[in-house]
Amino acid sequence: MDVASSSGHSLSPPAKPAQCELCQRPAPLTKHHLIPRTLHNKPRYKKRYSREERLTAIAWLCHPCHKHIHRLFSERELADRFPSVEAMALDPDIRAFAQWLATKPAGFKPKSPSPKR
C-alpha cells in the first residue's frame, strides 16, 4: 500500500482537503483511519502494513459518510476490504449513499435509522 504524506513528516496524516473524499461536499471533516487504530497492534495488520502506513492511512470524511461506513461494516471488515478511499467508493452501498448525500445541501444531516438490535 503506497501512502503518501504531503505534510512533510512521514508519520503525519495527509493534508485535509476542502471536501469529503466520498461525497465531495464541502463540510466539516473527520479523520477515518483506513486501518482502524484498534487493530494497529494485531499481528495480522503489523505484518501487512508498515507502522507508517498504519498511522498515515487516513481518509477525510464528513460526519454522515463516516457514520454510514461504521454503521455498515465492522472495524475488521473496514481494514480488510477498504484499504483506500477508492476501494470504499467501489462498494455499492457506500457509493449509493455518497451519491445521494452529494445532492443534499451543505449542513444537511441524514436521519439515523433505528439502532441495530
C-alpha positions in Angstrom: 0.0 0.0 0.0 1.5 3.3 -1.0 0.5 6.0 1.4 1.9 9.4 0.6 2.1 12.2 3.1 2.0 15.8 1.9 2.6 17.4 5.2 6.4 16.7 5.4 6.7 14.5 8.5 6.5 10.8 7.5 4.0 10.0 10.3 1.7 12.9 9.6 -1.7 12.3 8.1 -2.4 13.5 4.6 -3.4 17.2 4.2 -7.0 17.9 4.9 -8.9 18.5 1.7 -11.7 21.1 1.2 -14.4 18.5 0.8 -15.4 14.9 1.9 -13.4 12.3 0.0 -16.5 10.2 -0.6 -19.5 12.6 -1.3 -17.3 15.6 -2.3 -19.4 18.0 -0.2 -17.7 20.9 1.5 -18.4 20.1 5.1 -16.6 19.8 8.4 -14.3 16.7 8.1 -13.3 13.9 10.4 -10.3 11.6 10.1 -11.2 8.0 9.2 -8.4 5.6 9.9 -8.4 3.1 6.9 -6.7 0.7 9.2 -8.6 1.2 12.5 -6.5 2.1 15.4 -7.9 -0.8 17.5 -6.2 -3.1 15.0 -2.8 -1.5 14.7 -1.1 -3.8 17.2 -2.7 -7.0 15.9 -0.1 -9.3 14.2 -2.2 -9.6 11.1 -2.0 -5.9 10.4 1.6 -5.4 11.7 2.6 -8.0 9.1 0.6 -6.5 6.3 1.3 -2.8 6.8 4.3 -0.8 8.0 4.0 1.4 11.1 4.0 4.5 8.8 1.1 3.0 6.7 -0.9 2.1 9.8 -0.6 5.7 11.2 -1.0 7.7 7.9 -3.7 5.7 6.0 -6.4 8.4 6.6 -9.5 9.3 4.7 -11.1 12.7 5.3 -14.8 12.2 5.6 -17.8 14.3 6.5 -19.7 13.1 9.6 -22.6 11.5 7.7 -20.3 9.5 5.4 -18.1 8.5 8.4 -21.1 7.3 10.4 -22.5 5.5 7.5 -19.4 3.3 6.8 -19.1 2.4 10.5 -22.8 1.5 10.6 -22.3 -0.8 7.6 -19.1 -2.6 8.5 -17.1 -3.8 11.4 -13.6 -2.5 12.0 -12.0 -5.7 10.7 -14.2 -5.6 7.6 -13.1 -1.9 7.0 -9.4 -2.8 7.4 -9.6 -5.9 5.2 -11.9 -4.7 2.4 -11.3 -0.9 2.2 -7.6 0.0 2.5 -8.2 3.1 0.4 -10.9 5.7 -0.4 -11.0 4.3 -3.9 -11.9 0.8 -2.5 -14.7 2.4 -0.3 -16.1 4.3 -3.3 -16.4 1.0 -5.3 -18.7 -0.6 -2.7 -22.3 -0.3 -4.0 -23.8 0.6 -0.6 -21.2 3.3 0.2 -21.3 4.7 -3.3 -25.1 4.9 -3.4 -25.1 6.8 0.0 -22.3 9.1 -1.1 -24.1 9.9 -4.4 -27.4 10.5 -2.6 -25.7 12.7 0.0 -23.9 14.7 -2.7 -27.3 16.0 -3.8 -28.0 17.5 -0.4 -27.0 21.0 0.7 -24.1 21.7 2.9 -25.0 21.2 6.6 -27.7 18.5 5.8 -27.7 15.7 8.3 -29.5 12.5 7.4 -31.8 11.0 10.0 -30.2 8.0 11.7 -32.0 4.7 11.3 -33.3 2.8 14.3 -30.4 1.3 16.3 -29.3 -2.2 15.5 -30.7 -5.0 17.6 
